[in-house]
Amino acid sequence: ETGVTQTPRHLVMGMTNKKSLKCEQHLGHNAMYWYKQSAKKPLELMFVYNFKEQTENNSVPSRFSPECPNSSHLFLHLHTLQPEDSALYLCASSQVALSGANVLTFGAGSRLTVL
Amino acid sequence: DAKTTQPTSMDCAEGRAANLPCNHSTISGNEYVYWYRQIHSQGPQYIIHGLKNNETNEMASLIITEDRKSSTLILPHATLRDTAVYYCIVRVLSYQLIWGAGTKLIIKP
């Protein structure tokens, strides 16, 4: 496999469930990202990991819990979600340079529906 | 913070060149301009980026004005598969790309 792979592609869960989204990148990149895309809204950055260390947390509610066990894998653990959390969750990776461009490669996304 | 302005939507005939404009009048000297596109319900796809000079790759060309306040993405021979939302983004913070609403490009047969 190449690129960025996200599983599952579709997930339906109740508000009391616990589930996880998985992301894997095969590009040798050193940074990984979680984005949220709600209907008719721009992409919102949720979390950034650089060399497995979390470097950004954009005021995301604690019901979303990221985990980055190594530079190739990223998880988003979901617990006690609300219907308004229904969205497309996108994982991305990049090779961050000290200066210069930062080009993201995205996965296909996980479509989450919270009932 | 640098911000971009794009038209909400555009049409282009199949086989013609699609020219998508973007204004970024507050861009700072070391900020790159990036273009991505998103086909319905898929993850965004990187197209091209540039700093000062015009750039070309197998997908598109990027023309940046000399004052860097605006740019144009050119798809030289648009096909129906180029129908997508196109995002022009200026990198603001170290890991942040601020995504706007983009331009919905519709390629018509």
HADDOCK unambig.tbl for C-alpha pairs under 7 A between the chains (distance, minus, plus):
assign (segid A and resid 42 and name CA) (segid B and resid 99 and name CA) 5.72 0.50 0.50
assign (segid A and resid 42 and name CA) (segid B and resid 100 and name CA) 5.48 0.50 0.50
assign (segid A and resid 42 and name CA) (segid B and resid 101 and name CA) 5.53 0.50 0.50
assign (segid A and resid 43 and name CA) (segid B and resid 99 and name CA) 5.80 0.50 0.50
assign (segid A and resid 90 and name CA) (segid B and resid 43 and name CA) 6.61 0.50 0.50
assign (segid A and resid 101 and name CA) (segid B and resid 32 and name CA) 6.53 0.50 0.50
assign (segid A and resid 104 and name CA) (segid B and resid 46 and name CA) 6.94 0.50 0.50
assign (segid A and resid 105 and name CA) (segid B and resid 45 and name CA) 6.99 0.50 0.50
assign (segid A and resid 105 and name CA) (segid B and resid 46 and name CA) 6.85 0.50 0.50
assign (segid A and resid 106 and name CA) (segid B and resid 43 and name CA) 5.55 0.50 0.50
assign (segid A and resid 106 and name CA) (segid B and resid 44 and name CA) 6.08 0.50 0.50
assign (segid A and resid 106 and name CA) (segid B and resid 45 and name CA) 6.77 0.50 0.50
assign (segid A and resid 107 and name CA) (segid B and resid 43 and name CA) 5.59 0.50 0.50
assign (segid A and resid 108 and name CA) (segid B and resid 42 and name CA) 5.15 0.50 0.50
assign (segid A and resid 108 and name CA) (segid B and resid 43 and name CA) 4.49 0.50 0.50
assign (segid A and resid 109 and name CA) (segid B and resid 42 and name CA) 6.58 0.50 0.50
assign (segid A and resid 109 and name CA) (segid B and resid 43 and name CA) 5.82 0.50 0.50
